[in-house]
Every structure is written in structure tokens, then in C-alpha cells.
Amino acid sequence: MPRFVRWGVAVSLLAAVAAVPACFVDDGHGLGMATLVAQQRPRVLYVTHSAGFVHDVLPHSERVLKRLGVAEGWDVVVTKDVGLLTAATLRDYAAVVFYTTGELPITDQQKADLLAWLRGGRGLVGVHSATDTFYKWPEYGEIMGGYFDNHPWHEEVGVIVEDREHPSTKHLPERFRITDEIYQFKSWSRDNVHVLIRLDPDTVDLTKKGVNRTDRDFGLSWTNTYGEGRSFYTALGHREEVWDDPRFQTHLVEGIRWAMNR
């Protein structure tokens, strides 16, 4: 090969390398292109720490969400270690999903970090007993939309879809039936959240022991905002059969995607 051609090739290669973003460059640990791909894939932190009641479905839910994440091109990290809820760790995640109970053992600084992370434009997702969490942290309750207040029904119920345009519910018919443990909520008002689906009160016994609401308004999924961030909550997800139900899987996946604003 003539010398001037070799020089031309060399200059072209150097220019190409210079144009490559830093995340493309191998850092000496065998990363390189894989690092860029990982950085482009949304990361979702699934927190399943139980400081109160431990749901039997948690291991199954972890497997399902990880599988759904693979299908969606997300990196789903499952953890019970709430010590990860720090500014340094949260910055790597587009969304955090809580399926938790009780007063999780995190510090005031961690709470501030989580609020700042969400306010900055990230997504917080609550599944089922996420509303049975942090009763002593008012900001969390406001973001999540309310708190668990008993589950009067564990049976097949009718559900009404209020918003059929939202990504998490547009695949659902206007009405459908599902068998699950059905929550009611306190410190909850539809004035403070955007309701997606609600229980059809005509399909359950409202005189049953433990029914505390008298307004017949039993929201089952809703959204909220906090600064530039978004929160999505679904009360469904107590049973393995629900986690295996394609309707629920799409509902959850699209809710997470909406919360990530993608």
C-alpha cells in the first residue's frame, strides 16, 4: 500500500476514534461497546423489602418483572436492600418500583435523596402493598396517593376502566373481571390523583365487615406527579395468577414506562 494511502487510513481512523463518545472507549476492563448499550438501556430498581407483612407472591413477582424487563429492553435489578436508596445509586435508575410493607429502615437523608431524585424527573411505581408502607412519612403517602386501609374482598370482582387512553389501561375493555385481593384506602381522594381504574361497587358486598368507605369510591390504579417526576400505582398484584395475567403485565409495564416518561 502506498505511503500516502496508509497515512490517509491512519488519519481517518484517528478521526473516527476522536468522534466516539467516552462511553464507547474500552476502560481496560473489557467494557467498551457493552458499556454504552448498558447506559442506554433504562434501569429499573425493584424493591421488595418487607418491614411488615411478607407477601408470598414476591419471589414470583421478581421473576416475572425481570422477564418482562428483558422483553422491554430494560435492566431490572431486584433488591431487598433499601440501603441502595441513596443519591449515588438512584441516579443510575429511571424508575424505582416498590412492592413493600411497613416502615422501611432508611434514613432521613435517604428520604430526601429519593424525593430529590423523583422531583428531578424520574419515576416511582407502587404495586399492591406499596401503600402499606411508610405510614410515618407524609410526603410518601401524598406521592403514592393514599394508604392501605384493609382488604375487605379477596374474590372475583368487577373493574371499571376510567381512562382508556392512558398507556397502562388502553388495552383494557371498559369493564372487566379479575380475582385478586382488593384494597380500600384512607387519606385517598380522587381530587389528588388521576384515577385509571376503580372497583365496580355493584359487584361486591359493601356491607361486609371491614368496609370503611361510604362513598362507594374504590380506586384501584392511578397516577400522580411530583415536581418533574411521575408516580404510578396499581393495587392489583396479590396473587400469582394476576402476575401471570397478560392484562396485568401490560398494565404494569406500561405504567412503569409512563412513569419513566419514555
Secondary structure per residue as TSV (DSSP state, phi and psi in degrees):
chain	resnum	aa	ss	phi	psi
A	1	M	-	360.0	129.9
A	2	P	-	-57.7	151.7
A	3	R	H	-60.0	-41.8
A	4	F	H	-66.3	-29.7
A	5	V	H	-69.2	-42.4
A	6	R	H	-61.5	-40.9
A	7	W	H	-63.5	-39.8
A	8	G	H	-62.4	-43.0
A	9	V	H	-63.1	-42.7
A	10	A	H	-62.7	-44.4
A	11	V	H	-63.8	-39.7
A	12	S	H	-62.4	-42.3
A	13	L	H	-64.9	-42.3
A	14	L	H	-63.2	-39.7
A	15	A	H	-64.7	-39.0
A	16	A	H	-64.6	-42.7
A	17	V	H	-64.2	-41.6
A	18	A	H	-63.7	-29.3
A	19	A	H	-81.4	-12.5
A	20	V	S	-76.1	130.0
A	21	P	-	-58.6	156.1
A	22	A	G	-56.8	-32.2
A	23	C	G	-71.5	-12.3
A	24	F	G	-79.7	-25.5
A	25	V	S	-77.3	134.3
A	26	D	-	-64.7	131.2
A	27	D	-	-94.4	12.2
A	28	G	S	91.3	-0.9
A	29	H	S	-118.4	23.5
A	30	G	S	76.2	26.6
A	31	L	-	-93.4	-91.5
A	32	G	T	68.5	-129.0
A	33	M	H	-57.0	-37.7
A	34	A	H	-59.4	-33.8
A	35	T	H	-64.6	-43.0
A	36	L	H	-63.0	-45.1
A	37	V	H	-59.6	-43.7
A	38	A	H	-62.6	-38.0
A	39	Q	H	-70.1	-27.6
A	40	Q	H	-81.6	-24.0
A	41	R	S	-76.8	126.9
A	42	P	-	-59.0	137.8
A	43	R	E	-106.3	134.6
A	44	V	E	-123.4	125.8
A	45	L	E	-99.5	116.4
A	46	Y	E	-102.1	109.6
A	47	V	E	-99.8	121.3
A	48	T	-	-124.5	35.9
A	49	H	-	-75.2	131.3
A	50	S	B	-113.4	106.3
A	51	A	S	-92.7	-5.7
A	52	G	S	-128.3	-128.6
A	53	F	-	-61.6	137.9
A	54	V	-	-103.4	117.6
A	55	H	-	-80.2	132.0
A	56	D	T	-62.5	-24.2
A	57	V	T	-77.7	-10.8
A	58	L	H	-54.7	-50.0
A	59	P	H	-59.0	-39.4
A	60	H	H	-66.0	-42.1
A	61	S	H	-62.7	-36.6
A	62	E	H	-63.3	-43.7
A	63	R	H	-64.7	-43.1
A	64	V	H	-64.7	-46.5
A	65	L	H	-66.5	-35.8
A	66	K	H	-65.4	-40.3
A	67	R	H	-66.1	-41.8
A	68	L	H	-64.0	-36.8
A	69	G	H	-62.5	-42.1
A	70	V	H	-59.3	-45.1
A	71	A	H	-63.6	-30.3
A	72	E	H	-92.3	-6.0
A	73	G	T	80.4	25.2
A	74	W	-	-104.2	151.0
A	75	D	E	-95.6	105.0
A	76	V	E	-97.0	118.6
A	77	V	E	-106.8	121.7
A	78	V	E	-98.5	133.4
A	79	T	E	-151.4	151.0
A	80	K	-	-107.6	-0.7
A	81	D	-	-86.5	97.3
A	82	V	G	-74.3	-5.2
A	83	G	G	-65.1	-14.5
A	84	L	G	-76.7	-11.9
A	85	L	-	-81.3	70.2
A	86	T	S	-128.0	162.4
A	87	A	H	-57.3	-40.2
A	88	A	H	-64.2	-34.9
A	89	T	H	-87.5	-42.8
A	90	L	H	-60.2	-30.4
A	91	R	T	-61.5	-18.6
A	92	D	T	-86.5	-2.2
A	93	Y	-	-119.3	139.2
A	94	A	S	-84.1	-26.6
A	95	A	E	-149.6	149.7
A	96	V	E	-120.4	131.2
A	97	V	E	-112.3	125.8
A	98	F	E	-104.7	124.4
A	99	Y	-	-126.7	84.7
A	100	T	-	-134.0	171.8
A	101	T	B	-146.9	153.8
A	102	G	B	77.5	-172.0
A	103	E	-	-86.4	96.2
A	104	L	-	-61.6	139.0
A	105	P	-	-79.5	74.8
A	106	I	-	-121.2	157.8
A	107	T	-	-84.1	168.5
A	108	D	H	-61.7	-34.8
A	109	Q	H	-66.2	-39.6
A	110	Q	H	-63.7	-38.7
A	111	K	H	-62.5	-43.8
A	112	A	H	-63.1	-38.9
A	113	D	H	-63.4	-42.8
A	114	L	H	-65.5	-41.5
A	115	L	H	-65.2	-42.4
A	116	A	H	-65.5	-40.6
A	117	W	H	-60.8	-46.3
A	118	L	H	-67.6	-44.7
A	119	R	H	-60.0	-28.4
A	120	G	T	-79.0	-1.4
A	121	G	T	118.8	15.5
A	122	R	-	-96.4	-174.4
A	123	G	E	-124.2	132.1
A	124	L	E	-113.6	126.3
A	125	V	E	-120.4	133.6
A	126	G	E	-116.5	134.1
A	127	V	E	-118.0	129.5
A	128	H	G	48.6	-101.7
A	129	S	G	-80.9	12.0
A	130	A	G	-60.2	-22.9
A	131	T	G	-84.4	-4.3
A	132	D	G	-100.7	37.3
A	133	T	B	-139.6	144.3
A	134	F	-	56.0	49.6
A	135	Y	T	-63.1	-24.3
A	136	K	T	-93.9	8.2
A	137	W	-	-119.7	91.8
A	138	P	H	-57.8	-38.6
A	139	E	H	-61.0	-37.7
A	140	Y	H	-63.3	-44.7
A	141	G	H	-61.8	-37.6
A	142	E	H	-67.0	-41.7
A	143	I	H	-67.8	-44.3
A	144	M	H	-72.0	-22.3
A	145	G	T	104.3	-11.2
A	146	G	-	161.3	-175.1
A	147	Y	E	-129.4	148.3
A	148	F	E	-53.9	136.7
A	149	D	-	-142.0	61.0
A	150	N	-	83.8	161.8
A	151	H	-	-130.6	87.6
A	152	P	-	-64.9	-25.6
A	153	W	E	-125.7	136.8
A	154	H	E	-135.9	86.4
A	155	E	E	-166.7	179.4
A	156	E	E	-75.0	129.2
A	157	V	E	-132.4	163.4
A	158	G	E	-92.4	141.9
A	159	V	E	-124.9	138.7
A	160	I	E	-110.7	127.6
A	161	V	E	-90.0	115.7
A	162	E	S	-85.0	-37.9
A	163	D	-	-116.5	103.0
A	164	R	S	-94.0	8.2
A	165	E	S	-104.3	-17.7
A	166	H	S	-68.2	143.0
A	167	P	T	-55.8	-30.4
A	168	S	T	-82.8	-8.6
A	169	T	T	-131.6	-7.2
A	170	K	T	-68.8	-14.3
A	171	H	T	-84.2	-8.6
A	172	L	S	-94.0	149.6
A	173	P	-	-72.4	169.3
A	174	E	S	-60.3	-33.6
A	175	R	E	-136.7	142.8
A	176	F	E	-152.1	170.0
A	177	R	E	-119.6	146.3
A	178	I	E	-152.7	149.0
A	179	T	E	-104.1	119.6
A	180	D	E	-164.5	173.4
A	181	E	E	-81.5	124.3
A	182	I	E	-105.8	121.3
A	183	Y	-	-86.4	154.1
A	184	Q	-	-118.9	165.0
A	185	F	E	-132.5	151.5
A	186	K	E	-115.8	163.2
A	187	S	S	53.4	34.7
A	188	W	-	-123.8	134.3
A	189	S	-	-145.5	137.2
A	190	R	T	-64.9	-13.4
A	191	D	T	-69.3	-19.8
A	192	N	S	-103.9	-6.6
A	193	V	S	-138.7	171.2
A	194	H	E	-105.8	109.0
A	195	V	E	-76.6	132.9
A	196	L	E	-101.1	-49.0
A	197	I	E	-138.3	153.6
A	198	R	E	-141.0	160.1
A	199	L	E	-68.8	138.4
A	200	D	-	-82.0	106.4
A	201	P	G	-65.6	-17.6
A	202	D	G	-77.0	-5.4
A	203	T	G	-103.3	4.4
A	204	V	S	-132.8	166.2
A	205	D	-	-88.5	104.9
A	206	L	T	-76.9	-7.1
A	207	T	T	-94.2	1.7
A	208	K	S	-64.7	146.4
A	209	K	T	-58.7	135.0
A	210	G	T	98.6	-8.1
A	211	V	-	-80.2	114.8
A	212	N	-	-103.8	-28.1
A	213	R	-	-77.0	140.8
A	214	T	S	-113.4	0.3
A	215	D	S	-95.2	1.7
A	216	R	-	63.2	17.8
A	217	D	-	-108.2	102.4
A	218	F	-	-121.7	86.3
A	219	G	E	-64.5	145.5
A	220	L	E	-120.5	-17.6
A	221	S	E	-158.5	142.6
A	222	W	E	-159.8	171.0
A	223	T	E	-123.5	164.1
A	224	N	E	-152.8	169.8
A	225	T	E	-131.1	157.5
A	226	Y	E	-148.7	105.2
A	227	G	T	61.6	-126.4
A	228	E	T	-89.1	-2.6
A	229	G	E	-91.1	166.8
A	230	R	E	-129.0	145.8
A	231	S	E	-126.7	145.0
A	232	F	E	-132.2	135.4
A	233	Y	E	-133.2	137.9
A	234	T	E	-129.7	131.8
A	235	A	-	-81.6	-11.7
A	236	L	-	-75.3	167.0
A	237	G	-	115.0	18.5
A	238	H	-	-78.2	-31.9
A	239	R	S	-106.8	148.9
A	240	E	H	-60.2	-37.9
A	241	E	H	-61.1	-31.7
A	242	V	H	-69.8	-43.5
A	243	W	H	-63.9	-25.1
A	244	D	T	-89.2	-5.5
A	245	D	-	-80.5	120.5
A	246	P	H	-56.3	-29.6
A	247	R	H	-64.2	-44.0
A	248	F	H	-69.7	-41.4
A	249	Q	H	-58.9	-45.0
A	250	T	H	-66.4	-41.8
A	251	H	H	-55.2	-46.8
A	252	L	H	-72.7	-47.1
A	253	V	H	-58.5	-46.5
A	254	E	H	-71.3	-28.9
A	255	G	H	-66.7	-41.6
A	256	I	H	-64.7	-44.8
A	257	R	H	-59.8	-43.2
A	258	W	H	-61.4	-43.0
A	259	A	H	-62.8	-33.9
A	260	M	H	-77.7	-8.4
A	261	N	T	59.8	48.4
A	262	R	-	-122.4	360.0
